[in-house]
């Protein structure tokens, strides 16, 4: 019992860090003037290719599909509308663009044959043969232990320097109250190294209208570090630590494909005898190398009080605050036979029940980070003065959305239409404050 208590406590602490969700609630006095003009820095000559990735049969957008330049580590992902935008260095204009998605046949297209915008790339749904099903593993527990035993073999062990795009949002129901974006460099430790990854800011911008938060100031703490903590192969203590996997049951539920790779779909959920809220979800495992290529997992939110204690740092008097949903996604990209962190996303919904109010408040928070380029490095870890703090609050940055060309040559995740609309509304409100 003592081991269980210690383990659950460790999961709780890591969960708070992951979702970054040390949330602060205090009364608002004013929205404040947070609108500053950012300056453009364009350090590279490039062309931009924009489009959407669709299912070939029904034209449905493929969300968080992988897009990259063949033979390089330059890449991005589609957004929740299936849209993408990739900035390609002009010296790479003769290379190919690759699109891939789990369960679909990948597609390779010559960049020179693509338009600057409105490209529609349709991927074909793959079927799994009976032969593939016949090699279905029989023991799910042996499979997950084999995955862990091959971690050092399958994942990059060298230190790497990454360029990545980070975004976080806060919404009160459908109204955006805060949007923060940044291009960062990540000093990524090897997967057998227990040291934390380090982040430094290259460019950042943010827009906020806290009047949308219904008398509450709602902040996310952790910034890009929070998305890095979702890398379960680098941070296995959340689910895949030796003393953690005993708290879960595993079941091989299906097989699927990504291009020519066969993937096992391994479902997991917490043991029925464990009361503390843990995770449940699916792991997608390369059948040949036994490497996790993607993980989609959630937090068990049945016990509202217990989950609330995990996520909430401070809450106002007269309110009961708890998360109703907490969903996470992490994907890895393979290069030269080794996998590396590529993208992660977290979405959490909170409900605030007021004792003296008829209606409840609902807040939606989101974080995501996509690695747009990376290379092995021999340089030392970032100096303390260069590193972002692990408790950083991105929405406190005094930067704005004044310059539409702000990002220059850096790759970003294409904003959803709703975010573009929210930015315009926030700008309009903040502009009034300046007058």
N, C-alpha and C positions, 0 to 999 in steps of 0.2 A: 504493500500500500504506500509506503514511503516513497518508493521509486516512481509510482504512478503520480503522486502529488508533485514531486520534483519535475517530472517530465511535463505535466500539464502546465506548471508554472512557467517552464522554459518556453513552451509553445505560446503561451499567452504573451510573454514579453516579445517574442519574435514576431508574433502576429501584429502587435501594435506597431513595431518598427516597419514591417513590410508594408502595411497599408498606410504607413506614415501617419497613421491616423491617431496621432496625439491631437485631438481636436480641442479648441478653446472656444468657449461660449461666454461672451460678455455683452453688456448693453452697448448699443451704438450711440454715439453722440453726433457724428457727421460722417458723410462719405469721404470727405477729404479730397484734396486736389492731387491726383496721382497720375496726371497725364503729362508726360514728358516726351520731347521729340528725340527719337533714336536716329543715329547716323548710319548710313550705309557703308559697308566695307565689302567691296567686290574684289576678291583676290585671285580669281580664276576665270578664264574664258570658257564658257560652257554653252550648251544648248539645252532647252527644257522640253521634255516629252511628257505629255499629259494624256490620261485616258481612264478607262474603266475596265475592270476584269469581270466577266459575266459567265454564268452557266450557259453552255451552248444550247441546251434544250429549252430552258424556260426564261432565259435572259435575266435571271435573278443575279444581283451583285454578289461577288464572292468577297466576304469581309475578312480583312487582315491577310490577304494573299501576299505571297512573296514576289517582289520585283527586283531584278538585279542585272548588272552588266556582266555578261559571260566572261570568265577568266579573271575577274577582279573581285574585290570585296565591297564594291560600291553597290548599295541596295537600299530599298525602302519597303514599306508595306502599304496595302490599300487601306482606306479608312472605312468607317461604318456604312458608307454609301458605295463601297467597292471602287472608289476613285483613287488614282495615284498621280503623283507628279515626280519626275526624276530629272535631276540636273546632271547632264552628261558632259564631261570635259571634251572640248572639241577634238582633241587628239584621239579620242575613243569613239568618234562618230561612225567609224567603219566596223565597230564591234556589234555584237548581237545583244538583244534584250531577252531575258528569260523570265517567264512567269510560271509560278507553281502554287499548288494548293492541295492539301491532303484530300485524297479521294478522287483526284482529277489527274488527267494526263497533262504534263507540262507543255509549254509552247515556247519556241525560240524564234525570234523575229529580228531581221536586220534593222538596226536603228535608223539607217539612212532611208528605209522604206516607210517609216512612220511619220505621221504628221506631228506638228508641234502640240496639238490639242485634239480632243474629241476622238482619240483612238479607242476602238472597241475590240478588246481581246477576249475571245470566247474559248473556254476550256471545256474539254470533253470529260464527262463523268466516267470513271473507270469501274469496271466490274472485276470481281475477284473470282478466279477459277476454282473448281472443285479440288484440284490438285493442291492449291494453296491452303484451302480449308483443311485438307487431310493432314497437313503438317502442323496443325494447331497444337501448341504446347498443352500438356495435360495438367501441370502443376503451376498455378499462378504464383505461389510463394517462392518456388525455385526460380521462376522467371525474374521476379523483382530482385532477388538476391544476386542472380547472374548479372543483371544490369548494374548493380552497385559494385560488384567485383570488377567490372570492366570500365569503371569510371575513369581511372587514370589512363587506360589504353585508348578510350574513345574521345576524350575531351582534351582541348588544348592545354598543355602544361606550361607553356612559356608565358611570360608577361607580355601583354598586348596593349597597344595604344589605340583607342577607339574614338571615332567621331560619332556623336549620337544626337538625336533630336528628342527633346522632352516636352511634354504638354500636361497641364493639369487644369481641371475645370471644377467649378462649384456652381450648382444650380439649386434654386428654390422652386420645386416642381419643374416647370418648363422654362423658367426665367434664369438666364445666366447672370450670376453675380460677380464671378471672377474667372478670368482666363489668364494663364501664365504659360509662356513658351520659352525654351532656351535651346541653344546649341552648346553642347558640352564636350569636353574630352574626358574619357574614362581610362584610368590606369587599371586594367583588368588583370588581376592576379591569376596564376595558373590554377587549374581546378583541384590540384592536390594541396594547394597553399591555403592555410587557414586565415591569412591576413585579409582584412577588408579591402574591397576595391576602393579607389579614390576618384573623385570627380573635381574638375575645375571648369568654371564658366567661361565660354568664349563670347557668346552673345545672348542677350535675354530681352524679353519685352513682356509687358503685362498690362491688363486693363481690368478695372474693378469698379463696381457700383454696389457698395455694401448695403445700400438702401433696399436692395432686393432680398436681403436676408431676414426681414421680418423681426427687427429689434435684436437680432443676434449677430455677433461677429464670429464667423465660422472660418477657421484656418486649417490648412493641411501642413503638417510638419514632416520634413524628411526629403522632399523634393526628389531629384533623380536617384538618391540612395534607396528610396522606397521601391522603385522599379527594379533596381539591381537585386534587392533582397528577394524578389520573386523568382530568381534563378535557382531552382530547387536542386540543380546538380552542383552548384557552388555552395549553396546553403541548405544542405540536406536535413538539417536538424528540424526543419518544419514538418517534413513528412517522411523522408527517406533515411534518417539517421538509424543506426543499429538499434537504439533503444526506443525508436519511434515506430518502426514498421510493425512491431508487435501489437500496437494499438489499433491496427487497421486490418480489415479483411480485403483480400484481392481476388478479382475474378476476371478471367480472360473472356471478354464479351463478344469480340468481333475481330475481323481482319479487314484491312483496307489497303490502299496503295497511295503513294505519292510518286509520280513518274514511274520508274521501273522498280521502285523499292516496295517490298511488302512490309506492312506495319501491323503489329499486334495492338489491339485496343484493350488496355488493362484498366478495369474499373476498380475503385477503392472507396471504402467508407469506414468510419470508426466502428470499433467493436461495440456491441450492444450493451456491454457491462460498464462502459465508460460514460460518465455523466458530463464531464467537461466538454465544451464545444471544440471539435477538431475539424478536419477537412474531409471533403469527399469530391470525387471527380474522375477524370480519365487521363491516362498516360498513353501516348502513342510511341511505340517502340519499334525501331528498325529490327526486322526479324533476323538479319544476317549478322550485324555488328552488335545487336542488343544495346543500342543507345537510345535514350529518350530523345525524340526529335521535337516533341511538343507536349505540353501539359495544360489541361483546362480544369481548374479546381475551384471549389467554393467552400465557404465556412458554414458549418451547421449552426443556424440561427434560432433553433427551437427554444432554447433557454434564453429569453430576452435579457434577463438581469445579468447573467453570466457573460453574455456576448457584449453587453453594454459596458461592463467593467473592463473588458479587453480593449475596447476602442476609444472610450471617452476619458480624456484627461481631467476635464473640468466641465461642469454643466451649471446652468443657472438654477436658482431656487424656484420651486414651483413648476418644474418641468421634469418629465421622465423621458430620457433620450436613449435610443437603442437602434442598432442596425437591423434592417429587415432583409437585406441581401448583401453579400460580399462575394464577388466573382473575380477570378484571376486567370490570366493566360500568359504562358511563356513559350516562345519558340526558339529553336536553335538552327543555325545554318552550318552545313558541312563544307569543308574546304580541305583538300588533300587528305581525305580520310579521317579528319578530326572535326568534332562539332564545337561550336562556339555560340554563346548567347547572342541572339539577334533581335528579339522584340519581347516586351512584356507589357501587360495592361492590367489595371485593377479598377473595378467599378463597385462603389459601395453606396447603398441607399440607407438613409437614416430617417427615423420618424421621431418627432418631438411632440409629446402629449402634454398639453398645458392643463394644469389643475383648474384654472379659472377661465378657460376658453372653451368655446363650443367646438371649434375646428382644430385639427392637428396640422402641424407643419411637416412637409416632406422635403428632404434635401438629397440631391444626387451628387456624388463626387466621382471624379475620374482622373486617373493618371495613366500615362503611357510613355514608353521610350523605345525608339527604333535606332539600331546601330546602322549608320549609313556608310561607314568605311572603317576598316581596321587593319592593323599590321603588327607583327611581332616587334618588340622593342627591347633594347638593352639599357635604356636610360633608367635612372633611379625614379622611385615613386615621387609624385608631386610634393613640393615643399609645403610645410604647414600653412604658410602665408598664401599659397596659391590654391589650396584645396578649399572646396566648399565645405561648410560645417555639416555634420550629419543631421543636425536638428534645424537645418535651414527652412525658412518659410518663404517660398518663392513669391507668393502674392504680396509680400512686403516690399518687393523691389520697385524702385521708383522709375519705371520705364513704361513707355506707352506704345500704341499702335499707329503712330503718326506717319511712319514711312512704309508704304506698301512694298518697297523693294529692300526692306530691312535685311533680309537673309542673304542677299547676294548669291554666291555660288553654293551655299550650304543646302543640303537636301533636308526637306521637312516632310511630315505627313500632311497630305492635303486636308485642309479644314473641311468639315462637313458643312452643308448649307446652313444648318442651324447655328453653327459657331460664327460663320461669316455675318449672319444677320444679327447675332448677339453682340458682336464687336461693334457694329455700326450703331446699335442702340446705346451701348455703353459709352462710346465716344461722344455721341450726341448729348447724353446726360452730363458727362464730365466737362464737355465744352461749355455748357451752361454755367457750371461752377466757376469757370475761368473768367466769365464776362463780368 
